[in-house]
Amino acid sequence: MADRPLTAGEKALWQKFIETVEPLDRTRLKRIEQLPVARRPRDLSGPITAESFGGKSEAAVPLRDQKPVPTRHGLDGGWDRRLTKGMVQPDVTVDLHGYTLSSAHGRLDGALELSIAAGHRAILLITGKARNDDERRREGGRGAIRAAISDWLAASRHHAHIAAVRRAHPRHGGAGALYIILRRRR
C-alpha cells in the first residue's frame, strides 16, 4: 500500500501520540516530521477547461473541418443487446450525487484511471435523473453534472480507452445513469 500524506489533524494526533512514547530509533522520528500534510483540492468556479486543471487546451477545429462522432462506434451487436437487456454487470459504480461540478469531474477522471489500470470493462456512472419540466424551468435546465458528462468524456485524457457510452438499463438507474464501456486491453 502506498504512503499517503497525513492530514493536519492526523499529523497533530500522531505528534501527541509519539510524545508519550520513547522512540527506539531517532531516524524514524525525523522521517515522520518530514511527511507532507495533505492539501484540500481547490474548488473551481466557471467552466471546466484544460487550463483549469493545469493542462493546455488544443486549438479549436473549425466547424467545416469537424467530423461527426459516430453514435454506435466501438461495440459489437452482442454488447449492445446485453446492455439493452440489462445483462451487463458493471465492474465498478461511480455515484456523482452531492459533488460540485469540479469535484465530480475529478472523481470521474480518477475512477476512469483506476478502472483502466484494473482492466475493468463496464463502469456504471450515476448522475441523477432529469428533472420534470417545472423544475427545469424554475432552476434553469437540467443538472450541471448531467449536462457536462458527454463533454468531459470527449475531452478526457482517457477518451481513447472508452469504447462506448450508453444509457443504463432501468435496473441500474435508467435515465439517471450511464454505462461507460472501456476498450479491451490488447
Buried (B, 14 or more C-beta within 10 A) or exposed (E): EEEEEBEEEBBEEEEEEBEEEEEEEEEEEEEEEEBEEBEEEEEBEEEBEEEBEEEEEEEEEEEEEEEEEEEEEEBEEEBBEBBEEBEBEBBBBBBBEEBBBBBBBBBBBEBBBEBBEEEBBBBBBBBBBBBEEEEEEEEEEBBEBBEBBEEBBEBBEBEEBBBBBBBBBEEBBEEBBBBBBBBEEE
